[in-house]
Amino acid sequence: MTHVVVLSDTHHIVKSLSLLIQTEPSLHVLNATPDVINSMVQLPDNSVIIVDMNLENMETFINQFSGKYRVVLYSGSLEIMDIPIYLQRTDCRYFNAYTSPEEIIKILMGCV
């Protein structure tokens, strides 16, 4: 089982992604409570961290977790110019609000 944590300040993003993730039996959503965030270094190695690119401290999360976990960046639009920079600098994957649900699941499972 792969644990997935969604880091976003926007409730509807967390809820929508959590509902999508729950459709895949091999993925398990962990609520990003302060306790979970503070103990994220103890998550299993195959965990996935989804980071909303609108978070103020997004770079901190990317730098902190991209070496240990699969970090997937999320954007609500196609217009974020910094996406190529983060993808080149880190080992992150990326999807946005226009990515199909099937493709998002594949990304989270490490298939693409």
C-alpha positions in Angstrom: 0.0 0.0 0.0 1.2 3.5 -0.9 0.5 6.3 1.5 -0.4 9.7 -0.1 -0.3 13.0 1.6 -1.9 16.1 0.0 -0.4 19.4 1.1 -2.6 22.3 0.2 -4.2 25.2 1.9 -7.3 24.9 -0.3 -9.9 22.5 1.2 -11.6 21.6 -2.0 -8.3 20.6 -3.6 -7.5 18.3 -0.7 -11.1 16.9 -0.7 -11.2 16.3 -4.5 -7.8 14.7 -4.7 -8.5 12.6 -1.6 -11.7 11.3 -3.2 -9.9 10.4 -6.4 -7.0 8.7 -4.6 -9.5 6.6 -2.6 -10.8 5.0 -5.9 -7.5 3.1 -6.2 -7.3 0.3 -3.5 -3.5 0.3 -3.4 -3.4 4.0 -2.4 -4.2 5.2 1.1 -4.7 8.9 1.9 -3.2 10.3 5.0 -4.8 13.6 6.3 -2.2 16.3 6.4 -2.7 17.1 10.1 0.1 18.9 12.0 1.0 15.5 13.6 1.3 13.8 10.2 3.3 16.7 8.7 5.7 16.7 11.7 6.3 13.0 11.5 6.5 12.7 7.7 10.1 11.6 7.8 8.7 8.4 9.4 6.4 7.5 6.4 7.2 4.4 4.4 9.7 5.0 1.6 7.1 4.3 -1.1 4.9 7.3 0.1 3.9 10.1 -2.2 3.6 13.7 -1.2 1.4 15.9 -3.4 2.4 19.6 -3.1 0.1 22.3 -4.2 2.2 24.9 -6.1 0.2 27.7 -4.5 1.5 26.9 -1.0 3.7 29.7 0.4 6.3 27.2 1.7 6.1 24.9 -1.3 9.9 25.0 -1.9 10.5 23.9 1.7 8.4 20.8 1.2 10.0 20.0 -2.2 13.5 20.3 -0.8 12.7 18.5 2.4 11.0 15.4 0.9 12.0 15.1 -2.8 15.1 13.0 -1.8 13.2 10.5 0.2 9.7 10.3 -1.2 8.0 10.7 -4.6 6.9 14.3 -4.7 4.2 15.3 -7.2 3.5 18.9 -7.8 -0.1 20.0 -8.4 -1.2 23.2 -10.1 -4.8 24.4 -10.6 -3.8 26.0 -14.0 -1.5 25.7 -16.9 -0.1 29.1 -16.3 2.6 28.6 -13.7 5.9 29.5 -15.4 8.1 28.0 -12.7 7.0 24.4 -13.4 9.9 23.5 -15.7 12.4 24.9 -13.2 11.1 22.6 -10.4 10.9 19.6 -12.7 14.5 20.0 -13.9 15.9 20.8 -10.5 14.2 17.9 -8.6 12.9 14.5 -9.3 9.3 15.6 -9.1 6.3 14.6 -11.2 3.5 17.0 -12.1 -0.2 17.2 -12.9 -2.7 20.0 -13.0 -6.5 20.4 -12.8 -6.8 19.4 -16.5 -5.0 16.1 -16.1 -7.3 13.1 -16.5 -8.1 11.1 -13.3 -6.6 8.0 -14.9 -3.3 9.7 -15.6 -3.2 11.2 -12.0 -3.6 7.7 -10.6 -0.8 6.4 -12.9 1.5 9.3 -11.7 0.8 8.6 -8.1 1.5 4.9 -8.5 4.8 5.6 -10.2 3.7 4.2 -13.6 4.7 7.4 -15.5 
